[in-house]
Amino acid sequence: MPKKMGVNSKAEEARARKSATESERKEREARQKEDQYWQEAEGAKSRAAKKREDEAEKRAEAAARKAEARRLAEMEEKNLEKAMKKPDKKANRVSIPVPKVTEAELRRRQEEEQAQIHQRSEEAKRRQSRTAAEEEYERMVLVANTNRDDSMIEARTVEDAIAQMSVSDNLPVDKHPERRLKASFKRKQTIENLRHDFVNSFFWFGLLRKLNFQVEGRETRSYSHSVQGHDMEAMERNLQTTLLIRQVFENPLDCCP
């Protein structure tokens, strides 16, 4: 089946222009023949009259040309507007279809819009009349009175405030005081153990350092003693070590550098 062709607007415009010019030409020829007939009937005219007629004919032709040009320009503008407004069939085919809106949805939207308009009008009226809504009025008026609140202390001086402050006697009975005592003792013992460990480490560090100095000093001595002298030297060294340990235990801070 052949494709149905649409109307060619440009061809139609060309045919309309051609028919208009053809009709104007025929009218002009008919008018010239009629004028020529009456001229022949009236006889020869003066040059001034003939000149006036020529000028009038020229003015009429110029006006006709201007009118034709104006008409063609208007037609071209209309065609351009139609072409710009003409929908694209391919775009319509590719685009997502617009979802349909049911009558119930339209009615619901109208009701919501009317409710919003009514609410805005009511708020405007309240603002103009300086009135508040019931809930807002209750929130503003129904406020707790704290004038007789016993939990609050009011005083003009520091002494009065301290006098009004009191500790309640209705405290719960401590059923297990030994637990608190045990916890406090354990905490104290932990602190003392830490202090004791620190003192011990400090004490033994000083003792070992002093002994190390003495041993290094002895190693620098010459080994020219005899076997009998070696035994005497060992006894002397043991005695000095014993005296040093006794001195450290008696005055631990003196031996620490």
C-alpha positions in Angstrom: 0.0 0.0 0.0 1.6 3.4 -1.0 2.5 5.8 1.7 0.0 8.6 2.2 1.6 11.9 1.3 0.9 15.1 3.2 0.2 18.6 1.8 3.3 20.4 0.6 3.0 23.9 2.1 5.7 25.4 -0.1 4.1 24.2 -3.3 0.8 25.6 -2.2 2.3 28.9 -1.4 4.0 29.1 -4.9 0.7 28.2 -6.6 -1.1 30.9 -4.6 1.5 33.5 -5.5 1.4 32.5 -9.2 -2.4 32.7 -9.3 -2.4 36.1 -7.6 0.1 37.6 -10.0 -1.8 36.1 -13.0 -5.1 37.6 -11.8 -3.4 41.0 -11.3 -2.0 40.9 -14.8 -5.3 40.1 -16.3 -7.0 42.9 -14.3 -4.3 45.3 -15.4 -4.7 44.3 -19.1 -8.5 44.6 -18.9 -8.2 48.1 -17.2 -5.7 49.2 -19.9 -8.1 48.1 -22.7 -10.9 49.9 -21.0 -8.9 53.1 -20.6 -7.8 52.9 -24.2 -11.4 52.5 -25.3 -12.5 55.5 -23.4 -9.5 57.5 -24.6 -10.3 56.8 -28.2 -13.9 57.8 -27.5 -13.0 61.0 -25.8 -10.2 62.0 -28.1 -6.7 63.2 -27.5 -5.9 64.3 -23.9 -3.5 66.9 -22.7 0.0 66.0 -21.6 -0.7 67.1 -18.0 -3.7 64.8 -17.7 -1.7 61.9 -19.2 1.2 62.5 -16.8 -1.2 62.5 -13.8 -2.7 59.2 -15.0 0.8 57.7 -15.3 1.8 58.8 -11.9 -1.4 57.5 -10.3 -0.9 54.1 -12.1 2.7 54.0 -10.8 1.6 54.7 -7.3 -1.1 52.0 -7.5 1.5 49.5 -8.7 3.9 50.4 -5.9 1.2 50.0 -3.3 0.2 46.7 -4.8 3.8 45.5 -4.7 4.2 46.6 -1.0 1.0 44.8 -0.1 2.1 41.7 -1.8 5.5 41.7 -0.1 3.8 42.3 3.3 1.4 39.4 2.7 4.2 37.1 1.7 6.2 38.1 4.8 3.3 37.4 7.1 2.7 34.0 5.5 6.4 33.1 5.9 6.3 34.1 9.6 3.2 32.0 10.2 4.8 29.0 8.4 7.9 29.4 10.6 5.8 29.4 13.8 3.9 26.3 12.6 7.2 24.5 11.9 8.6 25.4 15.3 5.4 24.1 17.0 5.2 21.0 15.0 5.8 18.0 17.2 8.5 15.5 16.5 6.9 12.1 15.8 10.1 10.1 16.5 10.6 12.0 19.8 7.1 11.1 20.8 7.7 7.5 19.9 10.9 7.3 22.0 9.7 9.4 25.0 8.3 7.8 28.1 4.5 7.7 28.1 2.9 10.1 30.6 1.1 8.2 33.4 -2.7 8.6 33.4 -4.3 10.4 36.3 -7.5 8.9 37.5 -10.6 10.9 38.5 -10.1 9.9 42.2 -6.5 11.2 42.1 -7.7 14.5 40.6 -10.4 14.8 43.3 -7.9 14.0 46.1 -5.5 16.7 44.8 -8.2 19.3 44.6 -9.3 18.5 48.2 -5.7 18.8 49.4 -5.3 22.2 47.6 -8.6 23.4 49.0 -7.6 22.3 52.6 -4.2 24.2 52.2 -5.9 27.3 51.0 -8.4 27.2 53.8 -5.6 26.6 56.4 -3.7 29.6 55.1 -6.7 31.8 55.1 -7.5 30.8 58.7 -3.9 31.6 59.8 -4.1 34.9 58.1 -7.4 35.7 59.9 -5.9 34.7 63.2 -2.9 36.9 62.7 -5.0 39.9 61.7 -7.4 39.4 64.7 -4.5 38.5 67.0 -6.1 35.3 68.2 -4.4 31.9 68.9 -5.5 28.4 68.4 -6.8 26.3 71.3 -3.7 24.1 71.6 -1.4 27.1 71.4 -3.4 28.9 74.0 -3.2 25.9 76.4 0.5 25.7 75.9 0.9 29.4 76.7 -1.5 29.4 79.7 -1.2 26.0 81.3 2.3 26.4 82.8 3.3 24.6 86.0 3.4 26.9 89.0 6.8 26.6 90.7 6.0 29.0 93.6 5.3 26.2 96.1 7.9 23.7 94.8 9.8 22.4 97.8 12.6 21.1 95.7 13.7 24.6 94.8 15.7 26.7 97.2 15.3 30.4 97.4 17.6 32.6 99.5 19.0 36.1 99.4 22.4 35.2 101.0 24.8 32.4 100.9 24.3 31.6 104.6 20.5 31.2 104.1 21.1 28.9 101.1 23.5 26.7 103.1 21.1 26.6 106.0 18.2 25.5 103.7 20.3 22.7 102.2 20.1 19.5 104.2 20.8 15.9 103.7 17.9 13.5 103.9 18.0 11.1 106.9 15.9 8.5 105.1 18.9 6.9 103.4 18.9 3.2 102.7 20.6 0.9 105.2 24.1 -0.3 104.3 23.6 -4.1 104.4 27.2 -5.0 103.5 29.7 -2.5 105.0 32.4 -5.1 104.9 32.4 -5.0 101.1 33.2 -1.3 101.1 35.9 -1.8 103.8 37.4 -4.6 101.8 37.4 -2.6 98.6 39.0 0.4 100.3 41.7 -1.8 101.9 42.5 -3.5 98.6 42.8 -0.1 96.9 45.2 1.1 99.7 47.2 -2.1 99.6 47.6 -1.7 95.9 49.0 1.8 96.3 51.3 0.6 99.1 52.5 -2.3 97.0 53.4 0.0 94.2 55.3 2.3 96.6 57.0 -0.7 98.2 58.0 -2.1 94.7 59.4 1.3 93.8 61.5 1.6 97.0 62.8 -2.0 96.6 63.8 -1.5 93.0 65.5 1.8 93.9 67.3 0.2 96.9 68.6 -2.9 95.0 69.6 -0.7 92.1 71.8 1.4 94.4 73.2 -1.7 96.1 74.2 -3.5 92.9 75.7 -0.4 91.5 77.9 0.2 94.6 79.0 -3.5 94.6 79.7 -3.3 90.9 82.0 -0.3 91.4 83.9 -2.1 94.2 84.3 -5.3 92.0 85.6 -3.2 89.1 88.1 -1.5 91.5 89.3 -4.9 92.7 89.8 -6.2 89.2 92.2 -3.5 88.4 94.6 -4.6 91.2 97.6 -6.7 90.4 97.5 -10.4 91.0 100.9 -10.8 92.5 99.7 -12.4 95.7 100.6 -15.9 96.7 98.3 -18.7 97.4 98.2 -17.9 101.1 97.6 -14.3 100.3 94.7 -15.2 98.0 92.9 -16.9 100.9 93.3 -13.8 103.1 92.1 -11.6 100.3 88.9 -13.7 99.8 88.2 -13.5 103.5 88.7 -9.7 103.5 86.4 -9.4 100.4 83.6 -11.4 102.1 83.9 -9.2 105.2 83.7 -6.0 103.2 80.6 -7.3 101.4 78.9 -8.2 104.6 79.6 -4.7 106.1 78.4 -3.1 102.9 75.1 -5.1 102.9 74.6 -4.2 106.6 75.2 -0.5 105.8 72.7 -0.6 103.0 70.0 -2.2 105.2 70.6 0.4 107.9 70.8 3.5 105.6 69.4 2.5 102.2 69.2 6.1 100.9 72.9 6.8 101.7 74.2 4.1 99.5 72.0 5.0 96.5 73.7 7.5 94.2 
